[in-house]
Amino acid sequence: MMIRILAVLLLSLAGATSVGAGTLDRVREAGVLRCGVAPSGLGLTALDDSGVWRGFFPDLCRAVALATLGKAEAVVFVEVGAENRFAVLRDRSVEVVMDATTWTLERERGQGIAFPVVALFDAQAVMAHRSLGITGLAQAGTASVCVVDGTTSASNLDSWISRNGARLVVKRSRSTEGALGAFFNHHCDLYTGHRLALHGQRAQNAPNVGDYQILPDVIARQPLSPMVRNDDRAWENIVRWTVLALLAAEEKGVTSANAAARKSIGDAETRRLLGNAPGFGQDLGLDDGWALRVIGQIGDYGELYDRHLGRRSGLGIERGANALWNAGGLLYAPPLGG
């Protein structure tokens, strides 16, 4: 009996290990990538008039689908929110969450998830009704501020108020939609969240965009990363290097327009990135042409940013920290060679 119990336990452990290590296999078996996204506003994540998810984060979902399945359209988008974005990963409802979620030690340690790479460097900021007549939080006095409860934005706001001895009146909502609705309906004087999201939320939801301003104050830094479960390092590497490939492409001058040509005429690292070096995809469990597909259809990082957030979008947000290291920003990819 004891031997039988031990055998059952060993089989259970083996099964648990295979479940944890087989995300890529399950994605390929299903033929689709399940990607969690949250409606963060124009530019980051929003549904268009046809019900299609558009924005920086949905395109990162498509990039991972291109890398693993060869098709940008092989994505099932699952809408998530602040209340369930970690749970959908833990219960395996999705393979990755592409959301404006801040990478923190507490979340990585306590939620059973991993943050593979910073996709956007952001900061927590505040949007105000222009009718308040203020130019910064120092002038806000006892103004009310709406925030989504249970988020880093809420805890950062509490810390900022305590640290600065501010008299702001905090009004908490359970969802982004609730907090934004209260703000735009004048139930709050201010609204705080990710600066990049504020631009899109103002453009998408404001009755009159000119009536609202984003204040220059920075309440906290917020590095935004995809999220995966922490039980599959191979899958974490795939998500990480899909983002890093976009950065490497931009630094090498590889774009969606010239990627195919650069495969044979670029320097050694460029040729490796684009699949002209046998074994480039092997360590990730992918074929050698995975990055060429991603860059050819999604573009390099600069194209992705400009299309949704920058100069080619309706938002026109300067890249700032999200520029490459050699253009005054913080972003770069590790070397691709050995």
C-alpha positions in Angstrom: 0.0 0.0 0.0 2.8 2.4 0.9 4.5 1.7 -2.4 1.3 2.4 -4.3 0.8 5.7 -2.4 4.4 6.7 -3.2 3.9 5.9 -6.9 0.7 8.0 -7.0 2.5 10.9 -5.4 5.4 10.7 -7.8 3.0 10.6 -10.8 1.2 13.6 -9.4 4.4 15.5 -9.0 5.5 14.6 -12.6 2.2 15.8 -13.9 2.4 19.0 -12.0 5.9 19.6 -13.4 4.8 18.9 -17.0 1.8 21.3 -16.6 4.2 24.0 -15.3 6.8 23.5 -18.1 4.5 23.0 -21.1 3.0 26.4 -21.9 4.4 26.6 -25.4 3.2 23.0 -26.1 -0.3 23.9 -24.9 -0.4 27.0 -27.0 0.7 25.1 -30.1 -1.8 22.3 -29.3 -4.6 24.8 -29.0 -3.5 26.8 -32.0 -4.2 30.1 -30.2 -2.5 32.3 -27.6 -4.9 33.4 -24.8 -3.8 36.9 -23.9 -5.3 39.0 -21.0 -5.8 42.7 -21.8 -7.4 45.5 -19.8 -9.2 48.5 -21.4 -6.5 51.1 -20.4 -7.5 53.7 -23.0 -6.5 54.7 -26.5 -2.9 53.9 -27.4 -2.4 51.3 -24.7 -5.5 49.0 -25.0 -8.9 49.8 -26.4 -11.7 48.2 -28.5 -12.2 49.9 -31.9 -15.6 50.4 -33.5 -15.5 46.9 -34.9 -14.8 45.3 -31.6 -11.2 44.6 -32.3 -8.6 45.2 -29.6 -6.1 47.9 -30.7 -3.1 49.4 -29.0 0.5 48.9 -27.8 -0.4 45.9 -25.6 -2.7 44.0 -28.0 0.1 44.3 -30.6 2.5 42.7 -28.1 0.0 39.8 -27.8 0.1 39.5 -31.6 3.9 39.6 -31.5 4.0 36.6 -29.1 1.5 34.8 -31.4 3.7 35.4 -34.4 6.8 34.1 -32.6 5.1 30.9 -31.3 2.3 30.2 -33.8 3.4 32.1 -36.9 0.1 34.1 -37.2 -0.7 37.5 -35.7 -4.4 36.7 -35.7 -3.9 33.5 -33.6 -4.8 35.4 -30.4 -7.9 35.0 -28.1 -8.2 38.2 -26.2 -9.5 37.9 -22.6 -10.6 41.1 -20.9 -9.3 41.4 -17.4 -9.3 44.1 -14.7 -7.5 45.1 -11.5 -9.6 42.6 -9.6 -8.7 39.4 -11.6 -5.6 40.1 -13.7 -3.4 37.9 -11.5 -6.0 35.2 -10.9 -6.5 34.5 -14.6 -2.8 33.6 -14.9 -2.8 31.4 -11.8 -5.9 29.5 -12.9 -4.5 29.1 -16.4 -7.3 31.0 -18.2 -4.6 32.9 -20.1 -0.9 32.3 -21.0 0.1 36.0 -20.7 -1.3 39.3 -19.5 -0.4 42.4 -21.5 -1.6 45.2 -19.3 -0.5 48.5 -17.7 0.6 46.6 -14.6 3.4 47.8 -12.5 6.3 45.4 -11.8 6.8 45.2 -8.0 8.7 42.8 -5.7 5.6 42.2 -3.6 3.6 41.1 -6.6 6.3 38.9 -8.0 6.9 37.3 -4.6 3.3 36.9 -3.5 1.1 36.4 -6.6 2.7 33.4 -8.3 3.6 35.5 -11.4 6.7 36.7 -13.1 7.5 40.0 -14.9 9.7 39.1 -17.9 10.8 42.5 -19.1 9.9 46.2 -18.9 7.9 47.0 -22.0 7.2 50.6 -21.0 8.7 52.9 -18.4 5.8 55.0 -17.0 5.0 57.2 -14.0 2.0 57.8 -11.9 0.5 61.2 -12.7 -2.7 63.2 -12.1 -5.3 64.6 -14.5 -7.3 67.7 -13.4 -10.3 69.7 -14.5 -8.8 72.8 -16.1 -11.5 74.8 -14.4 -9.7 74.2 -11.0 -7.1 76.7 -12.2 -4.1 74.8 -10.8 -0.7 74.0 -12.4 0.5 71.4 -9.9 -0.6 69.3 -6.9 0.9 71.8 -4.5 -2.0 74.1 -5.3 -4.7 71.3 -5.0 -5.5 72.0 -1.3 -8.5 69.8 -0.3 -9.4 68.7 -3.8 -10.9 65.3 -4.2 -9.0 62.7 -6.2 -10.4 59.5 -7.8 -8.3 56.3 -7.9 -8.9 52.6 -8.5 -8.7 50.7 -5.2 -6.4 47.8 -4.8 -3.8 49.1 -7.3 -0.3 50.5 -7.0 -1.8 53.9 -7.9 -3.9 53.8 -4.8 -1.1 52.8 -2.4 1.3 55.3 -4.1 -1.2 58.0 -3.6 -1.6 57.2 0.0 2.1 57.3 0.5 2.5 60.6 -1.4 -0.2 62.2 0.7 1.4 61.0 3.9 4.9 62.0 2.8 3.9 65.5 1.7 1.3 66.3 4.4 -1.3 66.9 1.6 -5.0 67.4 2.4 -6.4 65.7 -0.7 -9.7 63.8 -0.3 -9.3 60.3 -1.7 -12.3 58.7 -3.4 -11.8 55.0 -4.3 -13.5 53.0 -7.0 -13.5 49.3 -7.8 -12.7 49.7 -11.5 -11.1 52.1 -13.9 -14.4 52.7 -15.6 -15.9 53.7 -12.2 -13.1 56.0 -11.3 -13.0 57.7 -14.7 -16.8 58.0 -14.8 -16.8 59.8 -11.4 -14.0 62.1 -12.6 -15.5 63.1 -15.9 -18.9 63.6 -14.2 -17.3 66.1 -11.7 -17.7 63.8 -8.7 -13.9 64.2 -8.3 -11.6 67.1 -9.0 -8.6 64.9 -9.9 -7.9 61.4 -11.2 -4.6 59.6 -10.8 -3.2 56.7 -12.8 -0.5 55.8 -15.3 0.6 58.9 -17.2 0.6 57.1 -20.6 -2.9 55.9 -19.9 -4.1 59.3 -18.9 -3.4 60.6 -22.4 -5.5 57.9 -24.0 -8.3 58.1 -21.4 -8.6 61.8 -21.9 -8.8 61.4 -25.7 -11.3 58.6 -25.4 -13.6 59.6 -22.6 -13.4 63.4 -22.0 -16.5 65.3 -23.1 -14.1 68.1 -24.3 -10.4 67.2 -24.3 -9.4 70.8 -23.8 -11.2 71.0 -20.4 -8.7 68.6 -18.8 -4.9 68.8 -18.1 -2.3 66.3 -17.1 -0.3 67.9 -14.3 3.5 67.6 -14.3 3.8 66.0 -10.9 5.2 62.5 -10.7 3.8 60.5 -7.7 5.7 57.3 -8.4 7.7 55.5 -11.0 5.9 52.6 -12.7 7.7 50.1 -14.9 5.1 48.2 -16.9 5.8 44.6 -17.8 3.9 41.6 -19.3 2.9 39.0 -16.8 3.3 35.2 -16.9 3.1 32.4 -14.4 6.3 31.9 -12.5 6.3 28.1 -13.0 7.6 28.0 -16.7 10.9 29.7 -17.3 11.0 28.7 -20.9 7.7 30.5 -21.6 8.9 33.5 -19.6 12.0 33.6 -21.9 9.8 33.6 -25.0 7.8 36.6 -23.8 10.9 38.4 -22.7 12.8 38.0 -26.0 9.8 38.8 -28.1 9.9 42.3 -26.6 13.7 42.5 -26.6 13.7 41.5 -30.3 11.7 44.7 -31.1 14.3 46.8 -29.2 17.2 45.1 -30.9 15.6 45.7 -34.3 15.2 49.4 -33.6 18.8 49.8 -32.5 20.0 47.9 -35.7 17.8 50.0 -37.9 15.6 47.0 -38.9 12.0 47.9 -39.7 9.0 46.2 -41.0 9.9 47.6 -44.4 13.5 46.4 -44.6 13.6 43.3 -42.4 13.5 40.8 -45.2 16.3 42.5 -47.1 18.5 43.0 -44.0 18.4 39.3 -43.3 21.2 38.8 -45.8 23.0 42.1 -45.8 23.1 43.2 -42.2 26.0 42.7 -39.7 26.4 39.4 -37.9 24.0 40.3 -35.0 21.4 41.6 -37.4 21.5 38.4 -39.5 21.2 36.4 -36.4 18.2 38.3 -35.2 16.5 37.8 -38.6 17.1 34.1 -38.7 20.1 33.9 -41.0 22.1 31.9 -38.3 21.1 28.3 -37.7 19.9 27.6 -34.2 18.8 31.2 -33.2 15.4 30.0 -32.2 16.5 26.6 -30.7 17.1 27.7 -27.2 13.6 29.2 -27.0 11.9 26.3 -28.6 11.1 28.3 -31.7 12.2 28.3 -35.3 14.9 30.5 -36.5 12.6 32.9 -38.4 10.4 33.8 -35.4 11.9 37.4 -34.9 11.7 38.1 -38.6 8.0 37.4 -38.6 7.5 39.6 -35.5 9.4 42.5 -36.9 8.1 42.2 -40.4 4.5 42.4 -39.2 4.6 44.4 -36.0 7.6 46.6 -36.7 10.5 47.5 -34.5 9.9 49.0 -31.0 9.9 52.5 -32.4 7.3 51.7 -35.0 5.1 50.1 -32.4 5.4 53.0 -30.0 4.8 55.7 -32.7 1.8 53.9 -34.2 -0.1 53.8 -30.9 1.4 56.4 -28.6 3.8 58.6 -30.5 4.0 60.9 -33.5 1.9 58.7 -35.8 -0.9 58.4 -33.3 -3.4 60.9 -32.2 -1.8 61.2 -28.8 1.7 62.4 -29.8 3.4 61.4 -26.5 7.1 62.0 -26.5 9.1 58.8 -26.0 11.1 60.2 -23.1 12.4 57.2 -21.0 11.0 54.9 -23.7 13.5 56.0 -26.2 16.6 53.8 -26.9 19.6 54.3 -24.7 21.5 56.2 -27.5 18.6 58.6 -27.9 18.3 59.7 -24.3 16.1 56.9 -23.1 16.4 53.8 -20.9 15.7 51.0 -23.3 18.1 48.5 -24.9 18.3 44.8 -25.6 21.1 42.5 -24.3 23.5 41.2 -27.0 22.1 38.4 -29.1 25.4 36.5 -29.5 27.4 34.3 -27.2 
